[in-house]
Amino acid sequence: QHNLIVYKCDQSLHSKLDPSMYIQLPWQHQEGAPPAGPPVKGAKIQPTRETFTIRTMVCSTKLTQNVDLLGLLKWRQHKDKLEHNLKGLMRVSGEEVVKFFARYV
């Protein structure tokens, strides 16, 4: 989760500003530090009091970190653990099973 600063740009300078200037601006407020000014002297880009929050969740349809699914996917290398891995599969949600085993069926 990231709380990002919202910047205000003077409308009259908007078309004259190089967008790469924004990359130089801080993306979050630093506690105890004064708000950062523009990276180029005279540019009218000011941080506002507003922030917005970005929350991301990474998931894969190709790879899994679930040890029960991984054990079953690699059953040929660990045939002695097959029964244990099949029992572990009972703890895995149906959605996860379908997502990773659909291409094998």
C-alpha positions in Angstrom: 0.0 0.0 0.0 1.3 3.4 -0.9 0.0 6.9 0.0 1.0 9.1 -2.9 1.2 12.9 -2.9 -1.1 14.9 -5.3 0.6 17.8 -7.0 -1.0 20.9 -8.4 0.5 22.5 -11.5 -0.1 26.1 -12.6 -2.4 25.7 -15.6 -0.7 28.5 -17.5 2.6 26.5 -17.4 1.1 23.1 -17.9 1.9 22.7 -21.6 5.4 24.2 -21.1 6.5 21.7 -18.4 8.6 18.7 -19.1 6.7 15.6 -17.7 10.0 14.1 -16.5 10.1 16.8 -13.8 7.4 14.9 -12.0 9.7 11.9 -11.6 12.1 14.0 -9.6 9.4 15.0 -7.1 8.9 13.0 -3.9 6.1 10.5 -4.0 5.2 10.5 -0.3 5.3 13.0 2.6 8.3 12.7 4.8 7.5 13.0 8.5 8.9 16.2 10.0 10.2 17.5 6.6 8.7 20.5 4.9 6.8 19.9 1.7 9.2 19.7 -1.2 9.3 22.4 -3.7 9.5 22.1 -7.5 12.7 20.5 -8.9 13.2 23.4 -11.3 13.3 26.9 -10.0 10.4 29.0 -11.0 8.2 26.0 -11.9 4.8 26.2 -10.2 4.3 22.6 -9.1 3.2 22.4 -5.5 2.2 19.5 -3.3 -1.4 19.6 -2.0 -2.7 18.2 1.3 -4.5 15.5 -0.6 -3.1 12.0 -1.1 -4.4 8.9 -2.8 -3.8 5.4 -1.9 -2.7 2.6 -4.2 -3.1 -0.9 -3.0 -1.9 -3.8 -5.2 -2.2 -7.6 -5.0 0.1 -9.7 -7.1 -1.2 -13.1 -8.3 -0.1 -15.5 -10.9 -2.0 -17.9 -13.1 1.2 -19.7 -14.1 3.1 -20.1 -10.8 2.0 -21.1 -7.3 3.6 -20.7 -3.9 1.1 -23.2 -2.3 3.2 -26.1 -1.0 0.4 -28.6 -1.4 -0.1 -27.7 -5.0 3.6 -27.7 -5.7 4.0 -31.1 -4.1 1.3 -32.5 -6.3 2.7 -30.8 -9.5 6.1 -32.4 -8.8 4.7 -35.8 -7.8 7.1 -37.6 -10.2 10.2 -36.3 -8.3 8.7 -37.2 -4.9 6.6 -40.3 -5.4 7.0 -41.3 -1.7 5.1 -38.1 -0.7 2.2 -38.6 -3.1 -0.3 -39.7 -0.5 0.7 -36.8 1.8 0.4 -34.3 -1.1 -3.1 -35.7 -2.1 -4.3 -35.2 1.5 -2.8 -31.7 1.5 -4.8 -31.0 -1.6 -8.0 -31.2 0.5 -6.9 -27.9 2.2 -6.5 -26.0 -1.1 -9.4 -23.9 -2.3 -11.2 -25.2 -5.4 -10.4 -22.0 -7.3 -6.7 -22.6 -6.8 -6.9 -26.2 -8.0 -8.8 -25.3 -11.1 -6.5 -22.4 -11.9 -3.3 -24.6 -11.9 -4.6 -28.0 -13.0 -6.9 -26.9 -15.8 -4.0 -27.0 -18.3 -3.0 -30.6 -17.3 -6.5 -32.1 -17.7 
